[in-house]
Amino acid sequence: MPSSTGPSIDTITEGGRVTQVGEGQEAEETSPAVVTLGAPTVGELLAERYELVEHINNDSAGRLVWRGVDVVLRRPVAVVLRYPGGDSATEMLQAAVAASRVIHPNLVGVYDAIDEDDRAYVVREWVDGQSLREMVAADGPLDPARATAIGNAVASALAAVHATGMVHGNLHPGTVMISDDGRVVVADARTDGADSQENDLRAVGGVLYFALTGHWPHGEAPLHGATAGHGRAALPDAVRDAGGGIAAPRQVRAGVPAYLDDLTMDLLDPEIAPPSSDVLSAELSRLDIPADEQFLEQAGPLRFTAEPGDEPSPLAAAGGRKVALGIAGLLAVALVGLLVGISVLGGGGDDDKEPVGQPSSSAPAAGGGNTEPATPAARKLAIQDVRIIDPDSSKRDELNGVEKVIDGDSDKGWETDTYKTAKFGNFKKGMGIWIDLGAPRTVKSLQATLSTSGASAELRAGAKDFPSTSDGDDDLVAAYSTVIGQPFEDSGTTMIFNGFDPAQKYQYLLLWITELPKKDDGSGWKIGVQEITVQGS
């Protein structure tokens, strides 16, 4: 067992397994020595709930990372602890409280934050896997498709953070973690006000650069304030030319697509304003395609160069230097096809021959004045954020795990506690799942997949968000008065709400559960929501 009095970032478990969140920050050189009062021990039970199992590592800011077990919910947790607590732990606790307000599949979940004066600790989701830093150190730079997928997940997490007005402020290869099942999560946010959303976006470029090359481009032009390599000092610096400029990924290794090379360098270029995190997330999501579809890769974005104040065209939003060339090629092919078609249909100018094709009786007449534009095909909309709405509970102990309802896995979900009656024990009006689409959208339908049949629920829409508190939840339920379609009563395992107004756009929705089904063993009433998907255009 490593000593708890000599913090070392190199102290990890056998095999170099999960760093969890311990390498995220570095202390100032003048930081006081860590005292022994309040040192944790194996088997100790914190807050009568979190049992310490194994010391994983320490960081140079004096924080100890332990693997633990929540003995109430019987799940593994990471416990980030420092002693003493009090003022010395303020930043850590504030960061945890802020992070707990943002629930997203690509953010490490924060479960608890406690200050006991002689020590303070934060309880977080345990992730079996390794950091991006460890992965690249062990296996070398990643292939472009994998690097793009990781960048997509990181940008998506930042978009959720930035939507709340907060800043992550500590994004680097040590705080990007990849679980054994391939999930990418971002951990260890800061709240000291030293960073900006723009710096977060520049750091996404750094993460892409590191994933593609194995080098971190902080060097002479640090991305985060005046402290070059905050928490990143051991990362190899980027390859540079004689003038100190950063070599592009394609100059460092072969096989990096031009669009990904350009996007990465644009994010690192201080002369080019980065896109917002939601735009960057959308672009990387578009590029994050299966390997067997990589023939599309040359249509990727190149630079975000729209003039300030201009409404960006699809090409400008995508960046569009080489996109225009690709589209020009497609237009040329289309033109050739059109000429061939005219030649065939026109019969080479012979008026005695009828055209090969005739319009069907159901097709609108050419030039008719009553034709309407085709309705855009519905597609799955991205859900930016979800959280549990529980206005009538003082314990608020049913809020965790809601991110599972948008993870694409219907075998996992969020569930209520067990109640004594179908009406939540006759002391609640109901519970709900709040859904944020990130921006106003045209919505066609919402589908909720449930763990069992027999529940009753309705779908509501609202105009704004509210604080994640009991009072805030109460205000939200009262404000969300627009009911979408008809409520479901004693429903099956699938609820589909499709009563949306096509002339209206929606951003905030509330799946409001009003009645619970009885459990199969008859011991009470509860429901699980396995998956929520939204279709729109």
Backbone torsions as a table, in degrees:
resi	resn	phi	psi	omega
1	MET	NA	127.3	179.6
2	PRO	-64.9	149.1	177.4
3	SER	-68.6	141.6	180.0
4	SER	-87.8	-1.7	-176.8
5	THR	-101.4	-4.7	179.6
6	GLY	-127.3	77.3	-173.5
7	PRO	-57.0	133.7	177.7
8	SER	-143.6	128.0	-179.0
9	ILE	-67.5	-15.7	-177.9
10	ASP	-88.0	-4.5	-178.0
11	THR	-82.5	107.2	-178.9
12	ILE	-136.5	173.4	-178.5
13	THR	-76.1	168.0	-177.2
14	GLU	-57.5	135.2	178.9
15	GLY	87.0	2.2	178.1
16	GLY	68.4	33.2	-176.6
17	ARG	-71.7	-164.3	-163.9
18	VAL	-45.5	125.7	172.1
19	THR	-77.3	-19.4	-175.9
20	GLN	56.2	-110.8	-178.0
21	VAL	-125.0	14.5	-170.7
22	GLY	-79.5	-19.0	-177.6
23	GLU	-97.7	13.4	-170.6
24	GLY	-71.3	-32.9	-172.8
25	GLN	-133.9	152.0	174.9
26	GLU	-111.8	146.0	177.8
27	ALA	-85.4	160.0	172.0
28	GLU	-68.3	156.1	-178.1
29	GLU	-63.0	-22.5	-177.9
30	THR	-91.7	7.2	-178.8
31	SER	-59.6	137.3	-178.7
32	PRO	-67.8	155.6	177.9
33	ALA	-64.8	147.1	179.8
34	VAL	-76.1	130.3	-179.9
35	VAL	-88.6	166.0	-176.1
36	THR	-91.6	-16.5	180.0
37	LEU	-61.5	122.8	-179.3
38	GLY	93.4	6.4	-179.5
39	ALA	-62.1	135.7	-178.6
40	PRO	-79.1	161.7	178.1
41	THR	-135.9	154.3	178.7
42	VAL	-60.2	134.9	178.6
43	GLY	87.5	-7.4	-179.8
44	GLU	-68.1	144.5	-179.4
45	LEU	-108.2	115.3	179.9
46	LEU	-93.4	137.1	178.2
47	ALA	52.6	29.0	179.4
48	GLU	55.9	29.3	-175.1
49	ARG	-148.5	-38.5	-171.3
50	TYR	-107.2	108.5	-178.6
51	GLU	-88.2	128.8	178.8
52	LEU	-81.0	126.2	-174.6
53	VAL	-108.5	-46.5	-173.8
54	GLU	-153.1	134.1	175.2
55	HIS	-78.8	121.1	-175.9
56	ILE	-90.9	-56.4	-179.9
57	ASN	-165.8	169.5	173.4
58	ASN	-119.6	159.7	169.8
59	ASP	-120.7	171.1	-173.1
60	SER	-74.9	-3.8	173.3
61	ALA	-89.4	3.7	176.4
62	GLY	86.7	14.2	179.2
63	ARG	-93.9	136.4	179.3
64	LEU	-104.6	133.4	179.1
65	VAL	-109.8	124.9	-179.1
66	TRP	-121.7	148.5	165.6
67	ARG	-88.5	132.2	-178.5
68	GLY	-136.9	-177.0	178.1
69	VAL	-133.9	129.8	170.5
70	ASP	-78.3	105.9	-173.4
71	VAL	-73.7	-13.5	177.8
72	VAL	-82.0	-50.5	-178.7
73	LEU	-93.8	-4.2	177.9
74	ARG	54.8	53.4	177.8
75	ARG	-135.0	149.9	177.5
76	PRO	-70.5	147.0	177.9
77	VAL	-139.1	159.3	169.4
78	ALA	-102.9	130.8	178.8
79	VAL	-112.4	115.2	178.8
80	VAL	-101.1	114.0	-168.0
81	LEU	-127.1	142.0	171.6
82	ARG	-139.4	150.7	177.8
83	TYR	-140.0	139.1	0.8
84	PRO	-72.6	172.6	175.4
85	GLY	-91.6	-130.2	178.4
86	GLY	63.2	-138.9	-175.1
87	ASP	-60.9	-34.1	-176.5
88	SER	-67.9	-17.7	-178.4
89	ALA	-107.2	7.3	-174.7
90	THR	-58.5	-48.9	-176.9
91	GLU	-61.9	-42.6	-179.8
92	MET	-62.0	-43.9	-177.9
93	LEU	-70.9	-40.0	178.1
94	GLN	-62.9	-40.2	178.6
95	ALA	-63.0	-39.7	-179.6
96	ALA	-66.5	-42.8	179.4
97	VAL	-62.3	-43.5	178.9
98	ALA	-63.5	-44.3	-177.8
99	ALA	-65.6	-31.4	-177.7
100	SER	-66.7	-17.8	-178.1
101	ARG	-82.0	-12.1	-177.9
102	VAL	-113.0	115.0	-180.0
103	ILE	-108.8	121.3	-176.6
104	HIS	-155.8	144.0	-178.2
105	PRO	-60.0	-23.4	-178.1
106	ASN	-102.9	17.6	174.0
107	LEU	-120.8	136.8	176.6
108	VAL	-63.6	128.0	-179.5
109	GLY	-70.5	137.7	177.4
110	VAL	-108.3	123.7	-173.5
111	TYR	-102.3	-32.7	-173.3
112	ASP	-159.4	154.3	176.1
113	ALA	-147.0	119.0	-171.4
114	ILE	-133.5	135.7	175.9
115	ASP	-116.2	118.3	179.4
116	GLU	-110.2	20.6	-179.8
117	ASP	70.7	-61.5	179.0
118	ASP	-74.4	-16.0	174.2
119	ARG	-162.4	159.4	177.0
120	ALA	-136.5	150.8	-179.0
121	TYR	-151.1	152.1	177.0
122	VAL	-119.2	133.2	-180.0
123	VAL	-106.2	124.8	-174.7
124	ARG	-130.7	170.1	174.8
125	GLU	-60.7	137.9	175.2
126	TRP	-90.8	129.3	-178.7
127	VAL	-117.4	115.5	174.4
128	ASP	-79.9	114.5	-178.4
129	GLY	164.7	-143.8	-179.3
130	GLN	-152.8	161.2	177.9
131	SER	-77.4	161.2	176.1
132	LEU	-59.9	-36.2	177.8
133	ARG	-58.5	-47.2	-179.8
134	GLU	-68.3	-39.2	-178.5
135	MET	-62.0	-47.3	-179.0
136	VAL	-69.2	-36.9	177.9
137	ALA	-62.7	-35.4	-177.0
138	ALA	-83.2	-40.0	-170.5
139	ASP	-114.9	-5.2	-178.0
140	GLY	87.4	177.5	-179.5
141	PRO	-55.5	153.2	-176.1
142	LEU	-89.2	158.8	174.3
143	ASP	-70.5	155.4	-174.1
144	PRO	-55.6	-38.8	-178.7
145	ALA	-64.4	-42.2	179.4
146	ARG	-68.1	-40.4	178.2
147	ALA	-62.2	-39.6	178.9
148	THR	-65.1	-42.0	179.4
149	ALA	-61.9	-41.5	178.9
150	ILE	-67.7	-43.5	177.2
151	GLY	-60.7	-38.1	177.4
152	ASN	-61.4	-46.3	-179.5
153	ALA	-64.0	-42.0	-179.7
154	VAL	-64.9	-45.2	179.8
155	ALA	-64.2	-37.0	178.1
156	SER	-64.1	-40.9	177.3
157	ALA	-63.9	-43.9	179.2
158	LEU	-62.9	-38.6	179.2
159	ALA	-59.2	-39.3	177.9
160	ALA	-67.0	-41.0	178.8
161	VAL	-65.8	-47.9	-176.3
162	HIS	-66.7	-28.9	179.4
163	ALA	-62.2	-23.1	178.4
164	THR	-90.2	-2.5	-176.9
165	GLY	88.5	0.6	-178.6
166	MET	-91.8	170.4	178.5
167	VAL	-126.0	141.3	176.2
168	HIS	-75.4	-55.6	171.1
169	GLY	76.9	3.6	-176.9
170	ASN	-148.8	40.7	-176.4
171	LEU	-89.8	121.4	176.9
172	HIS	-164.1	174.5	-174.6
173	PRO	-60.9	-18.7	177.2
174	GLY	-81.0	-19.5	179.6
175	THR	-105.3	3.3	171.6
176	VAL	-100.3	117.5	-173.3
177	MET	-117.3	141.1	179.8
178	ILE	-118.0	117.0	-177.6
179	SER	-76.7	166.9	-179.3
180	ASP	-62.6	-24.6	178.7
181	ASP	-93.6	10.3	174.7
182	GLY	93.2	-5.0	179.1
183	ARG	-68.7	136.9	178.4
184	VAL	-106.6	126.8	-179.6
185	VAL	-132.3	149.2	178.1
186	VAL	-108.9	135.6	-176.1
187	ALA	-128.2	172.0	164.0
188	ASP	65.5	52.1	175.8
189	ALA	-69.5	157.9	176.0
190	ARG	-114.1	161.2	177.6
191	THR	-135.3	25.4	-175.9
192	ASP	-84.4	4.0	175.9
193	GLY	75.1	10.5	-175.8
194	ALA	-85.6	-2.0	-174.1
195	ASP	-130.6	177.4	-178.0
196	SER	-139.0	166.3	177.0
197	GLN	-63.4	-34.7	177.8
198	GLU	-61.9	-42.1	178.1
199	ASN	-63.8	-35.7	174.2
200	ASP	-58.4	-43.1	-178.3
201	LEU	-69.2	-38.7	174.8
202	ARG	-60.7	-35.6	-179.7
203	ALA	-67.9	-28.6	174.1
204	VAL	-62.0	-40.8	174.4
205	GLY	-59.8	-39.6	177.5
206	GLY	-64.0	-40.2	178.7
207	VAL	-64.8	-43.5	176.8
208	LEU	-61.5	-43.6	-179.6
209	TYR	-61.5	-44.1	179.9
210	PHE	-64.7	-43.4	-179.3
211	ALA	-63.4	-35.2	-177.0
212	LEU	-83.3	-27.8	-172.0
213	THR	-122.4	-20.8	-173.8
214	GLY	82.8	9.8	-179.7
215	HIS	-123.6	148.3	-179.9
216	TRP	-107.0	123.8	-172.1
217	PRO	-87.3	45.8	177.9
218	HIS	-86.0	-56.4	171.5
219	GLY	35.9	-125.3	-175.9
220	GLU	-80.0	-10.8	179.5
221	ALA	-128.4	73.6	-176.3
222	PRO	-59.2	146.0	-177.7
223	LEU	-82.2	-18.6	-171.5
224	HIS	-125.3	90.5	173.9
225	GLY	65.3	-153.0	-174.1
226	ALA	-91.2	-6.1	-177.0
227	THR	-95.0	96.7	-178.6
228	ALA	-62.7	125.3	174.0
229	GLY	72.5	37.1	177.1
230	HIS	-56.6	110.2	-178.1
231	GLY	74.8	10.3	-173.3
232	ARG	-134.3	12.1	-168.4
233	ALA	-59.6	-28.2	-176.2
234	ALA	-83.6	-2.7	-178.7
235	LEU	-77.7	139.1	177.9
236	PRO	-62.2	135.8	179.6
237	ASP	-71.3	156.4	178.8
238	ALA	-64.6	152.2	173.3
239	VAL	-68.5	134.2	-174.8
240	ARG	-128.4	153.9	176.7
241	ASP	-86.7	-175.8	-175.5
242	ALA	-61.6	-29.0	-179.8
243	GLY	-88.2	4.1	-180.0
244	GLY	89.4	-0.3	179.2
245	GLY	-72.1	151.4	-178.4
246	ILE	-78.7	130.9	174.8
247	ALA	-71.3	135.8	179.4
248	ALA	-65.7	153.1	179.3
249	PRO	-52.4	-37.1	-179.0
250	ARG	-68.1	-21.7	176.5
251	GLN	-82.1	-18.9	-178.4
252	VAL	-90.6	-38.5	-179.1
253	ARG	-147.3	151.9	-179.9
254	ALA	-81.1	158.2	172.3
255	GLY	92.1	1.1	178.3
256	VAL	-83.2	122.1	-179.6
257	PRO	-59.6	147.5	-176.5
258	ALA	-59.9	-41.8	-176.8
259	TYR	-65.2	-36.7	179.8
260	LEU	-72.8	-36.9	175.2
261	ASP	-60.4	-48.5	-178.3
262	ASP	-65.3	-42.7	179.6
263	LEU	-60.8	-45.2	179.6
264	THR	-60.4	-47.2	-178.0
265	MET	-68.7	-33.4	177.1
266	ASP	-64.1	-40.7	179.0
267	LEU	-65.4	-27.3	-179.9
268	LEU	-90.5	-9.0	-175.0
269	ASP	-85.6	113.1	-178.7
270	PRO	-66.2	-14.3	179.7
271	GLU	-84.8	-9.9	-179.6
272	ILE	-113.6	119.7	179.3
273	ALA	-66.2	128.9	179.6
274	PRO	-72.3	157.6	174.6
275	PRO	-72.5	169.2	172.6
276	SER	-67.0	161.2	-176.0
277	SER	-64.0	-33.9	179.9
278	ASP	-71.6	-34.1	176.0
279	VAL	-68.4	-43.3	178.2
280	LEU	-62.0	-41.6	178.6
281	SER	-61.3	-42.6	179.5
282	ALA	-64.0	-40.3	-179.9
283	GLU	-66.1	-45.7	-179.9
284	LEU	-67.8	-32.7	176.3
285	SER	-64.8	-38.6	178.0
286	ARG	-65.3	-33.8	-178.6
287	LEU	-83.8	-18.9	-177.7
288	ASP	-80.0	79.7	-174.9
289	ILE	-115.2	156.8	-179.7
290	PRO	-60.2	154.5	-177.2
291	ALA	-59.5	-32.6	-177.5
292	ASP	-78.1	-0.5	176.2
293	GLU	-114.2	19.1	-175.7
294	GLN	-69.2	-6.0	174.6
295	PHE	-62.7	-15.3	178.9
296	LEU	-85.7	-4.5	-166.8
297	GLU	-62.8	-27.2	-178.0
298	GLN	-73.2	-2.7	175.4
299	ALA	-94.7	19.0	-177.3
300	GLY	-76.2	170.5	-179.0
301	PRO	-77.2	155.8	-179.0
302	LEU	-121.3	-53.2	179.3
303	ARG	-145.7	148.3	175.4
304	PHE	-95.4	88.6	-169.9
305	THR	-121.4	20.9	177.7
306	ALA	-63.6	140.3	178.8
307	GLU	-66.7	143.3	178.2
308	PRO	-56.8	134.8	178.5
309	GLY	89.2	-15.9	178.5
310	ASP	-78.8	147.0	171.5
311	GLU	-81.2	109.6	-172.7
312	PRO	-67.2	136.4	173.0
313	SER	-75.3	167.2	176.2
314	PRO	-54.0	-35.1	178.8
315	LEU	-69.3	-42.6	-178.9
316	ALA	-67.7	-38.7	178.7
317	ALA	-63.7	-33.9	177.5
318	ALA	-84.4	-12.1	176.8
319	GLY	107.6	-32.2	175.7
320	GLY	30.4	35.1	176.3
321	ARG	-70.0	-58.9	-175.7
322	LYS	-83.9	-14.8	174.7
323	VAL	-61.5	-40.8	-179.0
324	ALA	-61.3	-39.1	178.1
325	LEU	-63.6	-41.3	179.2
326	GLY	-63.0	-42.8	-179.6
327	ILE	-67.9	-37.7	177.4
328	ALA	-59.0	-40.7	177.8
329	GLY	-62.8	-42.0	178.8
330	LEU	-64.2	-39.0	179.0
331	LEU	-64.2	-38.0	178.7
332	ALA	-62.6	-43.0	178.1
333	VAL	-63.4	-42.2	179.9
334	ALA	-62.7	-39.0	-179.6
335	LEU	-63.2	-43.8	177.5
336	VAL	-59.9	-45.2	179.2
337	GLY	-60.8	-39.1	179.8
338	LEU	-64.0	-43.5	179.6
339	LEU	-63.3	-41.9	177.7
340	VAL	-63.2	-40.7	-180.0
341	GLY	-63.5	-42.3	179.3
342	ILE	-61.9	-41.1	-179.6
343	SER	-61.2	-43.4	-178.1
344	VAL	-69.9	-49.9	-176.2
345	LEU	-67.3	-32.1	-178.0
346	GLY	-81.2	-7.6	176.8
347	GLY	64.2	28.1	177.7
348	GLY	65.3	23.4	176.4
349	GLY	91.4	5.0	-179.7
350	ASP	-84.7	107.6	-175.3
351	ASP	-71.6	-14.3	-177.2
352	ASP	-81.5	-7.1	-177.4
353	LYS	-105.6	138.2	177.3
354	GLU	-79.6	152.4	175.5
355	PRO	-60.3	151.9	-180.0
356	VAL	-63.9	-42.5	-176.2
357	GLY	-111.3	142.1	174.9
358	GLN	-122.2	147.4	177.2
359	PRO	-66.3	144.1	178.8
360	SER	-73.0	163.5	-177.8
361	SER	-67.0	-20.7	-179.1
362	SER	-89.1	-10.2	-177.9
363	ALA	-79.6	143.5	178.3
364	PRO	-67.0	144.5	179.9
365	ALA	-66.8	144.1	179.4
366	ALA	-61.9	132.9	177.8
367	GLY	77.9	5.4	179.1
368	GLY	-65.3	143.3	-174.8
369	GLY	-85.9	-7.8	-175.4
370	ASN	-102.0	6.7	-178.7
371	THR	-71.1	145.6	178.2
372	GLU	-115.0	147.7	178.7
373	PRO	-63.6	145.6	179.9
374	ALA	-63.5	140.5	177.8
375	THR	-72.0	129.3	179.9
376	PRO	-57.8	141.6	179.7
377	ALA	-66.0	139.5	178.7
378	ALA	-71.7	147.3	177.3
379	ARG	-141.8	164.6	178.8
380	LYS	-72.1	127.0	179.3
381	LEU	-91.9	144.8	176.9
382	ALA	-73.8	135.6	175.6
383	ILE	-99.2	119.4	-174.6
384	GLN	-76.1	-38.7	-174.3
385	ASP	-156.7	150.5	173.0
386	VAL	-139.4	151.7	172.2
387	ARG	-158.4	161.4	-178.4
388	ILE	-84.9	135.3	175.7
389	ILE	-106.9	117.8	-174.2
390	ASP	-140.0	76.6	-169.7
391	PRO	-73.1	-20.3	-171.7
392	ASP	-108.7	21.5	-178.4
393	SER	-120.4	129.3	176.1
394	SER	-82.5	-26.7	-178.8
395	LYS	-76.3	-38.1	-179.4
396	ARG	49.4	49.4	-177.5
397	ASP	-102.7	13.0	-179.1
398	GLU	-115.5	24.2	-172.5
399	LEU	-90.8	-16.7	-172.8
400	ASN	-83.9	153.0	174.1
401	GLY	88.6	2.8	-176.2
402	VAL	-68.1	-22.8	179.9
403	GLU	-61.5	-19.2	-179.6
404	LYS	-69.0	-17.8	-177.7
405	VAL	-78.4	-6.8	177.6
406	ILE	-127.8	22.1	-177.8
407	ASP	-91.3	1.1	179.1
408	GLY	81.8	0.9	-178.2
409	ASP	-113.6	105.2	-177.6
410	SER	-74.6	-7.1	176.4
411	ASP	-80.8	-13.1	178.9
412	LYS	-120.7	145.6	-179.5
413	GLY	-165.0	-175.8	175.5
414	TRP	-100.0	147.2	178.6
415	GLU	-139.9	154.7	177.0
416	THR	-77.5	169.9	166.7
417	ASP	-70.2	173.1	174.2
418	THR	-87.7	128.1	-178.9
419	TYR	-111.4	162.5	-176.0
420	LYS	-82.0	-19.9	177.0
421	THR	-137.9	167.9	179.9
422	ALA	-66.4	-24.4	-178.7
423	LYS	-93.3	43.8	177.1
424	PHE	53.3	42.1	177.2
425	GLY	73.4	16.1	177.9
426	ASN	64.4	18.1	177.0
427	PHE	-125.2	2.2	177.0
428	LYS	-124.2	145.7	172.9
429	LYS	-75.8	-24.6	-178.8
430	GLY	157.0	-177.5	173.8
431	MET	-137.5	159.0	-177.4
432	GLY	-150.4	170.6	174.0
433	ILE	-117.5	117.3	178.8
434	TRP	-86.5	137.4	-173.7
435	ILE	-126.5	128.3	177.4
436	ASP	-116.0	118.1	179.4
437	LEU	-83.8	1.4	175.9
438	GLY	88.1	-28.9	179.5
439	ALA	-164.9	160.6	177.9
440	PRO	-60.0	130.3	-176.7
441	ARG	-131.7	154.1	168.3
442	THR	-81.6	117.3	-173.4
443	VAL	-110.4	135.3	177.7
444	LYS	-97.3	-44.5	-176.4
445	SER	-161.4	158.7	171.5
446	LEU	-127.8	130.6	178.0
447	GLN	-115.8	129.2	175.9
448	ALA	-115.8	124.8	177.1
449	THR	-100.7	124.5	-174.1
450	LEU	-107.2	161.9	-177.9
451	SER	-75.0	-24.7	-178.5
452	THR	-156.7	166.1	179.4
453	SER	-86.8	166.0	174.3
454	GLY	107.0	-2.1	-179.2
455	ALA	-85.1	159.7	173.3
456	SER	-122.2	139.0	-177.4
457	ALA	-160.4	163.2	173.5
458	GLU	-138.2	161.4	178.3
459	LEU	-110.8	130.3	-179.4
460	ARG	-122.1	159.8	176.8
461	ALA	-126.3	147.8	179.0
462	GLY	-139.0	175.1	-173.4
463	ALA	-105.2	-14.0	-177.7
464	LYS	-155.1	170.0	177.6
465	ASP	-92.5	164.1	177.5
466	PHE	-135.9	161.8	178.8
467	PRO	-59.8	147.3	-180.0
468	SER	-84.1	69.9	176.5
469	THR	-134.2	170.9	179.2
470	SER	-61.7	-44.1	178.2
471	ASP	-66.9	-41.1	178.3
472	GLY	-61.9	-40.5	177.8
473	ASP	-64.6	-38.3	178.7
474	ASP	-63.4	-43.1	177.8
475	ASP	-64.6	-38.2	-179.0
476	LEU	-64.2	-47.4	-179.2
477	VAL	-60.6	-39.7	179.7
478	ALA	-67.5	-35.9	-176.6
479	ALA	-78.5	-27.5	-178.0
480	TYR	-85.0	77.6	-172.9
481	SER	-98.4	-9.9	179.9
482	THR	-82.0	114.5	-179.7
483	VAL	-93.1	129.5	-179.1
484	ILE	-93.3	115.4	178.1
485	GLY	66.6	-155.2	-178.4
486	GLN	-99.3	140.6	175.4
487	PRO	-64.2	155.8	175.0
488	PHE	-99.9	135.1	176.4
489	GLU	-124.8	128.6	-179.5
490	ASP	49.2	53.6	-170.5
491	SER	-80.7	173.6	170.3
492	GLY	-79.2	-160.9	-176.5
493	THR	-84.5	-3.7	178.0
494	THR	-127.7	126.5	174.2
495	MET	-113.1	126.3	177.6
496	ILE	-121.0	114.4	178.2
497	PHE	-100.8	119.4	-177.6
498	ASN	-131.3	26.1	-178.7
499	GLY	-94.1	32.2	-178.5
500	PHE	-75.6	145.4	176.9
501	ASP	-78.7	117.6	-177.4
502	PRO	-65.2	-18.4	179.7
503	ALA	-89.6	-0.8	-176.7
504	GLN	-117.7	150.3	175.5
505	LYS	-108.1	148.9	-175.3
506	TYR	-129.2	139.6	172.7
507	GLN	-120.2	-42.2	-175.5
508	TYR	-111.4	126.8	179.2
509	LEU	-127.8	156.4	179.3
510	LEU	-135.9	113.2	170.9
511	LEU	-82.9	105.7	-170.3
512	TRP	-104.9	112.3	-177.3
513	ILE	-91.2	123.4	-174.6
514	THR	-108.4	-18.2	-178.2
515	GLU	-151.2	138.7	-175.7
516	LEU	-100.9	150.0	174.0
517	PRO	-84.2	157.5	178.8
518	LYS	-79.2	140.1	178.7
519	LYS	-67.3	153.3	-177.0
520	ASP	-59.3	-33.6	-178.5
521	ASP	-86.0	1.1	177.0
522	GLY	74.3	10.3	-174.7
523	SER	-84.7	-2.8	180.0
524	GLY	161.4	-167.7	-176.5
525	TRP	-123.8	134.0	176.9
526	LYS	-164.0	166.1	177.8
527	ILE	-146.2	150.8	172.3
528	GLY	-119.3	139.6	173.7
529	VAL	-104.8	113.8	-172.6
530	GLN	-85.7	-39.5	-175.4
531	GLU	-159.3	143.1	174.5
532	ILE	-127.1	128.4	175.4
533	THR	-129.2	146.8	-179.3
534	VAL	-123.9	130.9	177.5
535	GLN	-107.8	140.1	179.2
536	GLY	-164.4	-169.1	-179.2
537	SER	-142.0	NA	NA
